[in-house]
C-alpha cells in the first residue's frame, strides 16, 4: 500500500499493517512519519521497541534471530530496522521477505531507509511490502510550495503569519525543513500566539537555506536569474567545490543544445526538469552557445589555476547568461599612483 504524509494518520487510525517502510532524504518528514507509526503501535499495546542498525550483511542474522525469539515478558514489540543503504543485498532481501510475509501479530516491522533507487524499488522485499504493508516515500518540499507548508505549520503552532513573513521565512530556510520547523518553534516562544510579522521574522530568523548542484542546473534551465545566483552563492558559502557547480551549469548548457538539435529531452520521471528545459528552449534563440562554451572553459581553467580570476565570479556570469539575462561588465580604470 502506497501512503503519503496526509493519508498516513487516517490509515493508522483504521488499522495497523504488519510492516511499514518510510524512505527518503528529508529528515524532518521521515522522523514525523516514523513517530506516527510508533505512537499508533503504542496505542495498540506494542510495548517494546527493538532497533537494529543494518550496515552489513552480517546484521541480518541478528535480526532474524531476534524476530524468532519470544519477548522476555511476552509482550508485543516494534522491530525497527534502520538501513544504511536502500540496496540490502541478497541476504537482506531474503530476510526482509521472510519477516514481511510472516505477518507475526506480535511484531510490527518498521523500516527506515534512504531514498530508493530503481533497483531497490523492484526488489522482492519491496513487492512483499507493497502487498502486506505500507510504504511512505517522503520528498523535500518544493520552493514554490514551501510558503504554504510553513503556513500550515504556523497554524498548528497557533501563529498567524503575514504572507510577507512566510515568504522571507521560506527564503531563509529553503531546502532545510528541520531548520524551518525549529525557527517556527522558536518564533512561537518569542512571539506567542497571534500575528507573525515580516519585521519579527527578519529580526529573529537566520539564513539556514540549503541547496544542491542539481537545483542549480534546474534553476538556470528555468531562467530564474535571481534564484540561480542565490543558489550559487549558497553553494559557495556551504563549501561546495566549484567544479561541481561548473558541472551542473555545463550539463544545463548541453541539455539545451541537445534539445535544440532534436536530442532527447528529460525523461518523464523528471517532470520538473522537463518543464524547466521547455522554458529554456523558448529562450534558446537568444543564447550564444559558442560564447557560453568559452565562458565555461574559462571557468574550468580558473578552477584549475591555469588563468587568473575568481572561478565563482565566472560561474555567476555563466549562470546569468544561461538564464538569458543581460550581463553588463563595466570597465574600471586602474588607479594612478
MOJO-V458788 format. One line per field, one symbol per residue. ss: DSSP state (a for helix, b for strand, c for the rest). psi: psi as a letter, one per 20 degrees, with the letter a starting at -180 (. if undefined). burial: 1 if it has 9 or more other C-alpha atoms within 8 Angstrom, else 0. A space follows every 50 residues. Layout:
# MOJO-V458788
ss = ???
psi = ???
burial = ???
This chain:
# MOJO-V458788
ss = cbbcaaaaaaaaaaccccbbbbbcccaaaaaaaaaaaaaaaaaccbbbbb bbbbccccaaaaaaaaaacccccccbbbbbbbbcccccaaaaaaaaaaaa aaccccbbbbbbbccccaaaaccaaaaaaaaacbbbbcccccaaaaaaaa aaaaaaccbbbcaaaaaaaaaaacccaaaaaaaaaaaaaaaccbbbcaaa aaaaccccccccaaaaaaaaaaccaaaaaaaaaaaaaccccaaaaaaaaa aaaaaaaaaaccccccccccaaaaaaaaaaaaaaaaccaaaaaaaaaaaa aaacccccccaaaaaaaaaaaaccccccccccccccc
psi = pprrhhigghghhgqprhqqpoqrkngghgghghhgggghgghjkniqpp ppooirhhhhghghgghipqqhjkrqqpoppophqioirgghgggggggg ihlpijpppoppqappagghhjqhhhhhghhiaqpooqqqpqhhigghgh gggghhjjpopqhhghgghghijpjmhghgghhggghghghrqaporghg ghhhprojqprrhhhgghghhikngghghggghggghijqphhgghgggh ggggggghhhjjrqapqhimhghghhhhhhhhihhipnhghghghggggg hghijhqqrohhghhggggghhikqppoopppqpqp.
burial = 10111001101100011111111111001100110111011100011010 01110010110011001000000011111111110101001111111011 00100011111111110001001011111101111111001010011011 10111011111100111111111111101110111011000010011101 10001001111010111111111110011011011100010101110111 11101111110000010000101111101110110010000100110111 1110000000110111111111110000000000000
